[in-house]
Amino acid sequence: MATSAISINVTADDLKKRRRRANIIRVIIIIILLLLMGLFVVLSLVYNGGSFTVTLDPNFHTKAGIALYTDEVKREHVRRLYANELEFMDNISIEWLPKNYKDFEGGDHNGDNYIGYTFYIENQGEETQRYWYAVYIDDVIKNVDEAIRIMIIRNDTEVTVYAKENPITRENEKGTVKFYKNEMPVLEKRDNFAPGDIDKITVFIWIEGDDPECLNNLLGGEIKMHMEITEEHKDDARTFRQYYDDDDNDIDVNNNNNGTNDDIEVVGSNDETINNTDEDGE
């Protein structure tokens, strides 16, 4: 009888331990699910919040009267502009971009496999100012930035295309200015911005099919970027001077061969190099 009693007590302890372990496992599973749900929400906010935005330093507007807008008639200042989404982006050639950008009004001009956006910066103050504009890459997946192109057109005449330097030769890709930094591909300064001056800025973003890095390993990649307009830039001034003293960055801004959201996903062919499709998408 004594032996039987001991056996019953041991079995009861085992059951308690099993229940305790089961409860712990349930709690762990719930915590993991909550963390995954939280991560999903965060990623949704990141990847669905607009892949390309333009922001003006609010102090710059208040202090100096610099205004940002897309409506050239109303000219009402807004602090931030959002480009419409382009869910998928296949590679194209720079030659496929619209040539009539001089006719663009403010706002979105997205086309097949490229992002296009136009906005205005105006000095509504009483003193001559200068401003900086910089493009930042907020996030990149599968190194899609290796083949990305950013074209900035100022006042319909000054055309500059930015791209990563060739990873093998360390030279600029043909017709482009190399990225200022990997995380900040564009950094430019606008001097002598007088009262009443208005700068029209058009931005194109696309994946250049003729880039040597435009390979199938970019498929499924994503990129998110934004532009900031500020009165001053805190980047090291010597680095900026050295970058723009580099003769490799001198290009003919009138050359039409120069090589602009919500997130974009890269799609393409199954060949080793993603081939350009024809203009009709056939």
Secondary structure, DSSP 8 states (H G I E B T S, - for coil): -HHHHHHHHHHHHHHHHHHHHHHHHHHHHHHHHHHHHHHHHHHHHHHTS-SEEEEE-HHHHHHH-EEEES-TTT----SEEE-----EEE-B-GGGS-S-GGG--SEE--BTTBEEEEEEEEE-SSS-EEEEEEEEEEEEETTGGGSEEEEEEETTTEEEEEE---TTT-S--TT-EE-SSSS--EEEEEEEE-TT-EEEEEEEEEEBTTSTT-BGGGTT-EEEEEEEEES---S-HHHHHHHHH-GGG---TT-TT------EEEE--SSSB-----TT--
